[in-house]
């Protein structure tokens, strides 16, 4: 599983996931201050799942996710 941690996910989480063997990249390290569009493009280009605490990132760019956030967020 390839993960892309958004800037709002701490480096401690990044290092722990890396230690557990996950293929993980951090926006904070790799592309600090990237726009939402750039984060999504990076994830798409590298076939990564975005891990974020920002609902706006998800709902702005993936309208279908609004329903999932209603049930799970």
N, C-alpha and C positions, 0 to 999 in steps of 0.2 A: 504494500500500500504506500503510495507516494503522497505525502502531505505538504501543504504550504501553510505555514503559520502566519497569520496576519500580524501587523505591528503590535496589536493589543494583547497578544499572547506572549507571556514573558519568556526570557531566555532560559530560565530554569526548566520550563516545560520542554523547550527545544532540546536541551541537553539530556533530559531524562528520556525523551522519545528516541533520541539518537543512540543513547546507551542501550535501550531496549531493542535496537536493531531496525527501527523504522527508517525509511528513506524520507528524510524531513529537511525542509528548507524554510528559513525564516525571512519574512519580508523585512523585519527589523535589521537583519544582517545583510541581506542581499540587495534590497531595493528600498531603503528607508525613505519615507515620505512619498511613496508611489501612490498614484491616484487609484481609485477603485477599479477603473478600466484597466490600468496597468497590472494590477494584482490579478484580475480575472484573466487577462491575456497571458500572463506568466503561468498561471495554473493550467490554462487551456493548452498552451504550447508545450508544457512539460507533463501533461496528463496527471495533474496533482489535484487533490481534494483540498479546498480552502477550509481552514479551521479559523474561525473568527468569533468574536463576541459582539460584533456589530450587525444587528439585524438589518440596518439600512443597506449595507453592502449586498446582502442576499435579496431583500425585497425590491431594491431598485433594478437589479440586473436579472433576477429570476422571479418574475411575477408569480409563477406557479408555486414558489416556495412560501408565499403568504399564507396559504392554507396549512402547510406543514408547520409553520411558526405558530399559527393559531392553536394547533393541537399540542405542540411539543415545546414551545418557547414561552 
